[in-house]
Amino acid sequence: MSTPTILRGVLRIPVIAAPLFIVSNPALVIAQSRAGIVGSFPSLNARTLSQLDEWLAEISEALTEKDSAGNTIRKPFAVNQIVHKTNDRWEEDLALCEKYRVPVIISSLGASEELNQTVQGYGGISLHDVIDIHYAKKAIEKGATGLIPVASGAGGHAGRLSPFALMQEIREWFDGPVALSGAIASGRNILAAEAMGADFAYIGSPFIATLEANTIDDYKSALVSSAAKDIVYTDLFTGIRGNYLAASIRRAGLDPENLPKSDPSKMNWGSGGNTDAKVWRDIWGCGQGVGAVTKVQPAEELVDQLVREYEAAKTDFLKNT
């Protein structure tokens, strides 16, 4: 396993918060990173380039502080770039990330040599999310620092492979940084991810039910009242298979037990009008780990809870070995 220098010794627990479309905002990112994990947001959550500039300035300032020796340090955070042919903004967004030297860039829906070279050129790291070994090898060939294997059960656009299978096959040929995604929602899950060979757990859905998250109260309440059985895996809404809350599908007037198929042409991440925005606003993404979400709370309290659970899990494991 390999923890990048930029993240070594600065986190309370090995967790990267997943960038949540619409949901993640500066308040959530700042709260996550201050609490001791890597906070993140998709660049497209900022609806314009000028807003993205403002967000990066706000987050960078809020996370910059002095250490005990008087040195200026900045807590790490991440920005997600959708490197898809329909996103005509990503190169300009990346230029702003370079301006603010964003420590971690998470790329999705397309591996890019240009992105990896730019990020590593200013001293950051680039992590690419993948759903299988083919795309994992392609990402590393194109220069990504590390990988985010999105396993079965992850919220939003999720893969279909078991995390055990993904981690086993990745570690046969890659010894760089890996953040495992897929129904990870507790401190015990974080420890399990490490045991499988991951350097970090990649956690999204629990942060939707935080006070800082940019979501309506009904969405947060639905997470608290749902369990794994309430997650629907379908390609209807964006053309790519993903996990969604059944409650939101019913709310939209559809039967989650009888959904038609869709096609990838429905996706549109472009600045000319993101048709997916309505999907993620009205059809709520969520992972199968939702059963661990039992209340709405501040992001800092959620991280504190994960830390306690993680430490307790380590103690239990050592006691029983």
N, C-alpha and C positions, 0 to 999 in steps of 0.2 A: 504494500500500500504506500501511497505517496501524498503527503499533505503539502501543497505549494507553500513556499516561503511567505508569500503575502498573507496567508491565512494561518500560519503556524503561531501558536501561543496567544492568539487574540480572541478565541471563541470559548465560551463556557461549555458548550457541547458541540459535537460535530454535525451541525445542521445548516443547510442552506434553504431559506424559504423560497418556495416556488413562486415565480412571477404570475400573478393571477389577473387575467384579462378583465378590465373594468374595475376589479376589486382592489388591486394594489395601488396605493397612492403614497405621496411623500410621508404623510403622518404614520402610515403602517410601516413603511421601510425604515424610518427613523426609529420607531419604537422597537422593531425587530433587531436592528443592529445595535442599538444602545443596550438591549437586553442580553446580548452576547451571542447572537447567531448572525448569519449573513442575510440581511433583508434584500428584497428585490422587487422590481416592477417591470412590466413590458413597456418599451419606449412608446408604443402606440397608445398607451393609456393617456399620455399627453397628446391632446388632439391636434396640436400644431407644433411646429419646430420652436417657436418662441416660448410656448408653454413648457416644452421639454427642457429648454435652456434654463427657464426659471426653476423647474423642479430639480434639475441637477445642481444648480447653485444652492438652493435651499437645503437639499440633502447633504451636500458636501460641507456646507457651513455648520449644520447641526451635528455632524459626526466628527468634526475636527476639534481636538482638545490637546491639552498638554499632559505628558506622562509625568511620573514622579521625578524624573531628571530634568524636567523643563523642556523636553523635546516636543515639537508639534507632531501629532499623529492623527490619523483619520481611521475611524472604524470602517471595516470593509462593507461594501454593498454591491449589488449586482443589477445589471440592466439586461433585459431580454430583447434580442433583435430577431424579428421574423424575416428570415432571408428567403422570401418566397417571391416568385415572379410577379405576383399581383401587388406586392408592397413596394411602391415606387419611392418610398421615403427612407429605406433602411440605410442607404449610404450617407445621407445627410444626418440621420440620427446618429450613425456611427462617428461622424466627424465631431458631433457635440460630445459624445462619450470620450473621444480622444482629447478634446479640449479640457474636460474635467478629470481626465485620467481615471475613469471608472475602473475600480480594481478587478471586477469580474464581469465578463460579458457572456451571457447565455444565448447561444444561437439555436434557432428552431426552423424546421421546414426548409432546410437547405444549408449544406456545409459550404463555407466560402474561404478560399485561401486569402483573399484580400482582407477579410475581417480578421482572421487569425494573425496575419502579419501586422496589421495595424495595432491590434490590442497588445500583442507581445512586444511590439516596437516601443510602446510607451511604458512598458513594465507591468501590464495587467496579464490576466489569464483568461483563456477562452474555453468554455465548456459547451459541448454540443449535445443536445438531447436526441436520443435514438430509441428505436423500438426493436431493433434486431442487430445481429452481428454484421450483416452486410453494410448497413448504414454506419455502424460503429467504426468499422475498418476504413470506410470512405472518409469519415470525419478526421480520423487520425492521419490518414494519407494527405489530407489537405491542410494539416498543421494545427489542428485543435490541441490545446493543452491537455484536455481531459474530456470525460464523457458523463452524460446523465442518462443511464439506461432507464427508460420509462416502462416499467413492467405492468403486468396485468393488475387491475384494481386501482390504478392511478386516476386522479380526477382529470376531467377534460379529455384531451386527445391522448388516449392511453394505448399501449401495446397489448398484445394478447399472450405474451410469454411470461412464465413464472420468473420471479426475481432470482430463484435458485439457478434456473437454467441460464439466464442472462449473465449473472455474475460468474458462474463457473466458466462459461465460454469466453467471456471478456478477459478474465485473469489468466487464461491459457496463453495469451499473446500480448497483453497490455499491462504494464505495471505503473502507469501514471494515475493521476487523480480521478476518482469515480464518485459521483453522488447518486445514490440509488433512490429511485422514485417508485412508489406503488403501494398505496394503502398504509403508509407509515404515519401513525398518529399518536404514538405514545413513546415514553422514554425507553420502555422495553423493546419496542420496534427499532429504535435507533441503535441500541446495542446489537440487536439481531442483524441489522444491516452491516455493521462493522464485522460481525462474525462471518458473514458471507463474503467479506473481502472489500467492502466499500469503505471509502475514506469519510464520506458524509452521508447523512440521510437528507433527502429532498422532500420537504413537507409543505403541502399546500392547503388542503381542505380545512384543517382546524383553524387556520388563520382567517378564513372567511367569517367565522363566528367570533370575531374580535370587535371591540368597540371602534377601533380605528378603520376597519375595512369599509370600503365604499360599496356597501350593499344595503338593501332595504331590510327592515326588521323581519319581514316574513321569510326572507332567504335564511337569515341567521337562525330563526326559530325552527325552520325546516331541518336544518342540520342537527340541531339539538334533539329533535324528535325522530330522527331517521336512523336506520341501521343498514348493514350491507345489503340486505334483501330489497332495499328501496332504491338501489342504484341500477340504472338502465344503460346498457352498452349498445350504442346505435350510431350509424353514419348519416342519419336523416338530416341533421341540422347544419352540418358544415361539409359533408362529403367525405369526412374522415371519421373513423370510429372513435367514439369518446364515451365517457361515463357521465351521466346526468341524474339529478334527483327526480324520481318518479312524480313527486308532488308538483314540481314545476311543469312537467309534461301534462299532467291532468289539468293544472291551472290554465294551460294554454288551449284546452279543449280537445286534447288528443288522448288516445288510449295507449299507455306505455306498454301494454301487452300485445299490441297489434299495430306496430309502426311500419310504414313503407320504407323502402331503401332510397338512398339518395346517390349523388355522384359528386366527384371533386370539383366540378365546374361551379358549384355553389359558393366556393370559397372566394373571398375578396378582401385582401388586406390593404388595398390601395388607399391613397389619400383622397381619391375622388369620391369616396363614400363606402365605408366599411359595412357591408351587409351582414357580417358576422356580429357586429355590435349588438344588434337587436336579439340575435340568438342568445348570446351570453347574458344579456340583460334579463330576458324572459325565460330562457331555458337554462337552469342553473347547473353548472358543472360541479361535480363532487366525486371523491374517491370512495372506495369500499371501506376505508378505515373510519368512516363517519360515526360508527358506533361509539368511538372513544370520545366524541364531542358531547359533553354533557351540560355545558352552559356557555353563555355569552360572557366574555371577560376581556379586559385589556390585554393587548399583545404581550406586554411585559409579564403579566401574571401567567399567561399560557407558557411562555418560555420558562419561567420559574417552575411551573408544574412539570414540564418536560425534563428539567434538570433534576428535580427530586426523583422522578420516576426512573430516570437513567441511572442515577447513583444507586438507588435501591435495587435495580435490576442487576447491576454489577456486583453489589454485596451478596445478593441471593445466589448469583451464579458461582461466585468464589466459595461461598459457604457450602454449596452442594457439589463441589468438585474435589 
